[in-house]
Amino acid sequence: MPAIPPLLVVEDDNIVRMLLVDVLNELGYEVTEAQDGEEALKLIEDPQQPFSLMLTDVGLPGMNGQELARLTRELRPLLPILFASGYGSTMEVPQGMHVIGKPFTIDQLRDKMKGILG
């Protein structure tokens, strides 16, 4: 896999975030973590920090994943955004954004990532 900028994983549940990071590392991706929308936004606001994709939980405390995505779009209009949602494919997302239903398998996540990042 060619070197790509890290993925940004935004998940408030420490165990889920740790598992996601481990799985994504196993799939060959470098990962930067954030535990909530505010922390993620600080990373996104840093022009020196490149990202290839943001994977965010929808149900975050404070700023939810959809609000984070809206603010992210203003700062980085081309950054692909993948929502992880318990509502699965019934969740409507803006163009250029994607959704994966929770719970998902490693294979589903791998295939989704390949579909988005090529």
PyMOL commands that place a pseudoatom at each C-alpha (Angstrom):
pseudoatom trace, name=CA, resn=MET, resi=1, chain=A, elem=C, hetatm=0, pos=[0.000, 0.000, 0.000]
pseudoatom trace, name=CA, resn=PRO, resi=2, chain=A, elem=C, hetatm=0, pos=[1.482, 3.377, -0.967]
pseudoatom trace, name=CA, resn=ALA, resi=3, chain=A, elem=C, hetatm=0, pos=[2.085, 5.787, 1.869]
pseudoatom trace, name=CA, resn=ILE, resi=4, chain=A, elem=C, hetatm=0, pos=[-0.997, 7.908, 2.441]
pseudoatom trace, name=CA, resn=PRO, resi=5, chain=A, elem=C, hetatm=0, pos=[-1.605, 10.542, 5.105]
pseudoatom trace, name=CA, resn=PRO, resi=6, chain=A, elem=C, hetatm=0, pos=[-2.999, 9.204, 8.376]
pseudoatom trace, name=CA, resn=LEU, resi=7, chain=A, elem=C, hetatm=0, pos=[-6.655, 8.570, 9.020]
pseudoatom trace, name=CA, resn=LEU, resi=8, chain=A, elem=C, hetatm=0, pos=[-8.351, 10.574, 11.757]
pseudoatom trace, name=CA, resn=VAL, resi=9, chain=A, elem=C, hetatm=0, pos=[-10.479, 8.358, 14.013]
pseudoatom trace, name=CA, resn=VAL, resi=10, chain=A, elem=C, hetatm=0, pos=[-12.959, 10.198, 16.245]
pseudoatom trace, name=CA, resn=GLU, resi=11, chain=A, elem=C, hetatm=0, pos=[-14.601, 7.951, 18.859]
pseudoatom trace, name=CA, resn=ASP, resi=12, chain=A, elem=C, hetatm=0, pos=[-15.506, 8.765, 22.467]
pseudoatom trace, name=CA, resn=ASP, resi=13, chain=A, elem=C, hetatm=0, pos=[-15.510, 5.151, 23.698]
pseudoatom trace, name=CA, resn=ASN, resi=14, chain=A, elem=C, hetatm=0, pos=[-11.879, 4.380, 24.590]
pseudoatom trace, name=CA, resn=ILE, resi=15, chain=A, elem=C, hetatm=0, pos=[-12.181, 0.629, 23.984]
pseudoatom trace, name=CA, resn=VAL, resi=16, chain=A, elem=C, hetatm=0, pos=[-13.935, 1.038, 20.629]
pseudoatom trace, name=CA, resn=ARG, resi=17, chain=A, elem=C, hetatm=0, pos=[-11.378, 3.666, 19.566]
pseudoatom trace, name=CA, resn=MET, resi=18, chain=A, elem=C, hetatm=0, pos=[-8.488, 1.406, 20.585]
pseudoatom trace, name=CA, resn=LEU, resi=19, chain=A, elem=C, hetatm=0, pos=[-9.974, -1.506, 18.626]
pseudoatom trace, name=CA, resn=LEU, resi=20, chain=A, elem=C, hetatm=0, pos=[-10.563, 0.666, 15.551]
pseudoatom trace, name=CA, resn=VAL, resi=21, chain=A, elem=C, hetatm=0, pos=[-6.994, 1.961, 15.652]
pseudoatom trace, name=CA, resn=ASP, resi=22, chain=A, elem=C, hetatm=0, pos=[-5.633, -1.582, 16.015]
pseudoatom trace, name=CA, resn=VAL, resi=23, chain=A, elem=C, hetatm=0, pos=[-7.726, -2.876, 13.108]
pseudoatom trace, name=CA, resn=LEU, resi=24, chain=A, elem=C, hetatm=0, pos=[-6.814, 0.061, 10.865]
pseudoatom trace, name=CA, resn=ASN, resi=25, chain=A, elem=C, hetatm=0, pos=[-3.123, -0.358, 11.730]
pseudoatom trace, name=CA, resn=GLU, resi=26, chain=A, elem=C, hetatm=0, pos=[-3.417, -4.069, 10.838]
pseudoatom trace, name=CA, resn=LEU, resi=27, chain=A, elem=C, hetatm=0, pos=[-4.941, -3.022, 7.507]
pseudoatom trace, name=CA, resn=GLY, resi=28, chain=A, elem=C, hetatm=0, pos=[-1.854, -0.871, 6.884]
pseudoatom trace, name=CA, resn=TYR, resi=29, chain=A, elem=C, hetatm=0, pos=[-3.169, 2.578, 7.771]
pseudoatom trace, name=CA, resn=GLU, resi=30, chain=A, elem=C, hetatm=0, pos=[-1.496, 5.129, 10.017]
pseudoatom trace, name=CA, resn=VAL, resi=31, chain=A, elem=C, hetatm=0, pos=[-4.026, 6.567, 12.468]
pseudoatom trace, name=CA, resn=THR, resi=32, chain=A, elem=C, hetatm=0, pos=[-4.378, 9.751, 14.505]
pseudoatom trace, name=CA, resn=GLU, resi=33, chain=A, elem=C, hetatm=0, pos=[-6.959, 9.554, 17.312]
pseudoatom trace, name=CA, resn=ALA, resi=34, chain=A, elem=C, hetatm=0, pos=[-9.378, 12.037, 18.834]
pseudoatom trace, name=CA, resn=GLN, resi=35, chain=A, elem=C, hetatm=0, pos=[-11.822, 11.290, 21.651]
pseudoatom trace, name=CA, resn=ASP, resi=36, chain=A, elem=C, hetatm=0, pos=[-14.382, 13.953, 20.744]
pseudoatom trace, name=CA, resn=GLY, resi=37, chain=A, elem=C, hetatm=0, pos=[-15.335, 16.528, 18.149]
pseudoatom trace, name=CA, resn=GLU, resi=38, chain=A, elem=C, hetatm=0, pos=[-13.486, 19.394, 19.814]
pseudoatom trace, name=CA, resn=GLU, resi=39, chain=A, elem=C, hetatm=0, pos=[-10.199, 17.467, 19.882]
pseudoatom trace, name=CA, resn=ALA, resi=40, chain=A, elem=C, hetatm=0, pos=[-10.710, 16.393, 16.254]
pseudoatom trace, name=CA, resn=LEU, resi=41, chain=A, elem=C, hetatm=0, pos=[-11.454, 19.942, 15.137]
pseudoatom trace, name=CA, resn=LYS, resi=42, chain=A, elem=C, hetatm=0, pos=[-8.182, 21.189, 16.661]
pseudoatom trace, name=CA, resn=LEU, resi=43, chain=A, elem=C, hetatm=0, pos=[-6.311, 18.601, 14.584]
pseudoatom trace, name=CA, resn=ILE, resi=44, chain=A, elem=C, hetatm=0, pos=[-8.264, 19.501, 11.443]
pseudoatom trace, name=CA, resn=GLU, resi=45, chain=A, elem=C, hetatm=0, pos=[-7.587, 23.214, 11.959]
pseudoatom trace, name=CA, resn=ASP, resi=46, chain=A, elem=C, hetatm=0, pos=[-3.816, 22.519, 11.816]
pseudoatom trace, name=CA, resn=PRO, resi=47, chain=A, elem=C, hetatm=0, pos=[-2.795, 22.962, 8.152]
pseudoatom trace, name=CA, resn=GLN, resi=48, chain=A, elem=C, hetatm=0, pos=[0.460, 21.084, 8.854]
pseudoatom trace, name=CA, resn=GLN, resi=49, chain=A, elem=C, hetatm=0, pos=[-1.503, 17.929, 9.760]
pseudoatom trace, name=CA, resn=PRO, resi=50, chain=A, elem=C, hetatm=0, pos=[-2.579, 16.036, 6.631]
pseudoatom trace, name=CA, resn=PHE, resi=51, chain=A, elem=C, hetatm=0, pos=[-5.371, 13.455, 6.730]
pseudoatom trace, name=CA, resn=SER, resi=52, chain=A, elem=C, hetatm=0, pos=[-6.591, 11.087, 4.037]
pseudoatom trace, name=CA, resn=LEU, resi=53, chain=A, elem=C, hetatm=0, pos=[-9.976, 10.422, 5.696]
pseudoatom trace, name=CA, resn=MET, resi=54, chain=A, elem=C, hetatm=0, pos=[-11.917, 11.102, 8.885]
pseudoatom trace, name=CA, resn=LEU, resi=55, chain=A, elem=C, hetatm=0, pos=[-13.802, 8.194, 10.454]
pseudoatom trace, name=CA, resn=THR, resi=56, chain=A, elem=C, hetatm=0, pos=[-16.162, 9.539, 13.095]
pseudoatom trace, name=CA, resn=ASP, resi=57, chain=A, elem=C, hetatm=0, pos=[-18.792, 8.135, 15.387]
pseudoatom trace, name=CA, resn=VAL, resi=58, chain=A, elem=C, hetatm=0, pos=[-22.117, 9.915, 14.969]
pseudoatom trace, name=CA, resn=GLY, resi=59, chain=A, elem=C, hetatm=0, pos=[-23.025, 9.916, 18.667]
pseudoatom trace, name=CA, resn=LEU, resi=60, chain=A, elem=C, hetatm=0, pos=[-20.231, 11.956, 20.210]
pseudoatom trace, name=CA, resn=PRO, resi=61, chain=A, elem=C, hetatm=0, pos=[-20.667, 13.937, 23.438]
pseudoatom trace, name=CA, resn=GLY, resi=62, chain=A, elem=C, hetatm=0, pos=[-20.915, 17.685, 22.934]
pseudoatom trace, name=CA, resn=MET, resi=63, chain=A, elem=C, hetatm=0, pos=[-20.381, 18.262, 19.227]
pseudoatom trace, name=CA, resn=ASN, resi=64, chain=A, elem=C, hetatm=0, pos=[-21.868, 15.255, 17.434]
pseudoatom trace, name=CA, resn=GLY, resi=65, chain=A, elem=C, hetatm=0, pos=[-20.307, 13.612, 14.389]
pseudoatom trace, name=CA, resn=GLN, resi=66, chain=A, elem=C, hetatm=0, pos=[-22.572, 15.385, 11.918]
pseudoatom trace, name=CA, resn=GLU, resi=67, chain=A, elem=C, hetatm=0, pos=[-21.730, 18.819, 13.323]
pseudoatom trace, name=CA, resn=LEU, resi=68, chain=A, elem=C, hetatm=0, pos=[-18.034, 17.882, 13.275]
pseudoatom trace, name=CA, resn=ALA, resi=69, chain=A, elem=C, hetatm=0, pos=[-18.393, 16.823, 9.625]
pseudoatom trace, name=CA, resn=ARG, resi=70, chain=A, elem=C, hetatm=0, pos=[-20.067, 20.131, 8.719]
pseudoatom trace, name=CA, resn=LEU, resi=71, chain=A, elem=C, hetatm=0, pos=[-17.257, 22.155, 10.338]
pseudoatom trace, name=CA, resn=THR, resi=72, chain=A, elem=C, hetatm=0, pos=[-14.629, 19.867, 8.805]
pseudoatom trace, name=CA, resn=ARG, resi=73, chain=A, elem=C, hetatm=0, pos=[-16.139, 20.420, 5.340]
pseudoatom trace, name=CA, resn=GLU, resi=74, chain=A, elem=C, hetatm=0, pos=[-15.667, 24.187, 5.793]
pseudoatom trace, name=CA, resn=LEU, resi=75, chain=A, elem=C, hetatm=0, pos=[-11.964, 23.724, 6.602]
pseudoatom trace, name=CA, resn=ARG, resi=76, chain=A, elem=C, hetatm=0, pos=[-11.157, 20.759, 4.357]
pseudoatom trace, name=CA, resn=PRO, resi=77, chain=A, elem=C, hetatm=0, pos=[-13.794, 20.505, 1.633]
pseudoatom trace, name=CA, resn=LEU, resi=78, chain=A, elem=C, hetatm=0, pos=[-12.153, 17.524, -0.089]
pseudoatom trace, name=CA, resn=LEU, resi=79, chain=A, elem=C, hetatm=0, pos=[-11.486, 15.357, 2.984]
pseudoatom trace, name=CA, resn=PRO, resi=80, chain=A, elem=C, hetatm=0, pos=[-13.514, 12.128, 2.753]
pseudoatom trace, name=CA, resn=ILE, resi=81, chain=A, elem=C, hetatm=0, pos=[-15.673, 11.547, 5.834]
pseudoatom trace, name=CA, resn=LEU, resi=82, chain=A, elem=C, hetatm=0, pos=[-16.914, 8.146, 6.973]
pseudoatom trace, name=CA, resn=PHE, resi=83, chain=A, elem=C, hetatm=0, pos=[-19.582, 7.985, 9.671]
pseudoatom trace, name=CA, resn=ALA, resi=84, chain=A, elem=C, hetatm=0, pos=[-19.853, 4.931, 11.897]
pseudoatom trace, name=CA, resn=SER, resi=85, chain=A, elem=C, hetatm=0, pos=[-23.513, 4.725, 12.841]
pseudoatom trace, name=CA, resn=GLY, resi=86, chain=A, elem=C, hetatm=0, pos=[-25.805, 2.377, 14.693]
pseudoatom trace, name=CA, resn=TYR, resi=87, chain=A, elem=C, hetatm=0, pos=[-28.455, 3.529, 12.214]
pseudoatom trace, name=CA, resn=GLY, resi=88, chain=A, elem=C, hetatm=0, pos=[-26.461, 1.985, 9.391]
pseudoatom trace, name=CA, resn=SER, resi=89, chain=A, elem=C, hetatm=0, pos=[-27.443, 2.639, 5.831]
pseudoatom trace, name=CA, resn=THR, resi=90, chain=A, elem=C, hetatm=0, pos=[-30.680, 4.427, 6.822]
pseudoatom trace, name=CA, resn=MET, resi=91, chain=A, elem=C, hetatm=0, pos=[-28.637, 7.483, 7.827]
pseudoatom trace, name=CA, resn=GLU, resi=92, chain=A, elem=C, hetatm=0, pos=[-28.593, 10.148, 5.128]
pseudoatom trace, name=CA, resn=VAL, resi=93, chain=A, elem=C, hetatm=0, pos=[-25.227, 11.789, 4.564]
pseudoatom trace, name=CA, resn=PRO, resi=94, chain=A, elem=C, hetatm=0, pos=[-24.189, 14.721, 2.369]
pseudoatom trace, name=CA, resn=GLN, resi=95, chain=A, elem=C, hetatm=0, pos=[-22.417, 14.118, -0.925]
pseudoatom trace, name=CA, resn=GLY, resi=96, chain=A, elem=C, hetatm=0, pos=[-18.782, 13.129, -0.477]
pseudoatom trace, name=CA, resn=MET, resi=97, chain=A, elem=C, hetatm=0, pos=[-19.539, 11.522, 2.873]
pseudoatom trace, name=CA, resn=HIS, resi=98, chain=A, elem=C, hetatm=0, pos=[-20.058, 7.847, 3.591]
pseudoatom trace, name=CA, resn=VAL, resi=99, chain=A, elem=C, hetatm=0, pos=[-21.576, 5.665, 6.296]
pseudoatom trace, name=CA, resn=ILE, resi=100, chain=A, elem=C, hetatm=0, pos=[-20.807, 2.233, 7.702]
pseudoatom trace, name=CA, resn=GLY, resi=101, chain=A, elem=C, hetatm=0, pos=[-23.342, 0.591, 9.988]
pseudoatom trace, name=CA, resn=LYS, resi=102, chain=A, elem=C, hetatm=0, pos=[-22.353, -0.547, 13.467]
pseudoatom trace, name=CA, resn=PRO, resi=103, chain=A, elem=C, hetatm=0, pos=[-21.520, -3.212, 14.271]
pseudoatom trace, name=CA, resn=PHE, resi=104, chain=A, elem=C, hetatm=0, pos=[-19.291, -3.910, 11.270]
pseudoatom trace, name=CA, resn=THR, resi=105, chain=A, elem=C, hetatm=0, pos=[-16.742, -6.598, 10.520]
pseudoatom trace, name=CA, resn=ILE, resi=106, chain=A, elem=C, hetatm=0, pos=[-13.082, -6.025, 9.758]
pseudoatom trace, name=CA, resn=ASP, resi=107, chain=A, elem=C, hetatm=0, pos=[-13.774, -7.104, 6.163]
pseudoatom trace, name=CA, resn=GLN, resi=108, chain=A, elem=C, hetatm=0, pos=[-16.616, -4.595, 5.833]
pseudoatom trace, name=CA, resn=LEU, resi=109, chain=A, elem=C, hetatm=0, pos=[-14.390, -1.822, 7.178]
pseudoatom trace, name=CA, resn=ARG, resi=110, chain=A, elem=C, hetatm=0, pos=[-11.513, -2.829, 4.868]
pseudoatom trace, name=CA, resn=ASP, resi=111, chain=A, elem=C, hetatm=0, pos=[-13.804, -2.880, 1.837]
pseudoatom trace, name=CA, resn=LYS, resi=112, chain=A, elem=C, hetatm=0, pos=[-15.369, 0.469, 2.762]
pseudoatom trace, name=CA, resn=MET, resi=113, chain=A, elem=C, hetatm=0, pos=[-11.953, 2.081, 3.203]
pseudoatom trace, name=CA, resn=LYS, resi=114, chain=A, elem=C, hetatm=0, pos=[-10.732, 0.721, -0.146]
pseudoatom trace, name=CA, resn=GLY, resi=115, chain=A, elem=C, hetatm=0, pos=[-13.901, 1.973, -1.815]
pseudoatom trace, name=CA, resn=ILE, resi=116, chain=A, elem=C, hetatm=0, pos=[-13.350, 5.482, -0.460]
pseudoatom trace, name=CA, resn=LEU, resi=117, chain=A, elem=C, hetatm=0, pos=[-9.568, 5.780, -0.705]
pseudoatom trace, name=CA, resn=GLY, resi=118, chain=A, elem=C, hetatm=0, pos=[-9.060, 3.637, -3.801]
for i in range(1, 118): cmd.bond("trace and resi %d" % i, "trace and resi %d" % (i + 1))
show_as sticks, trace
zoom trace
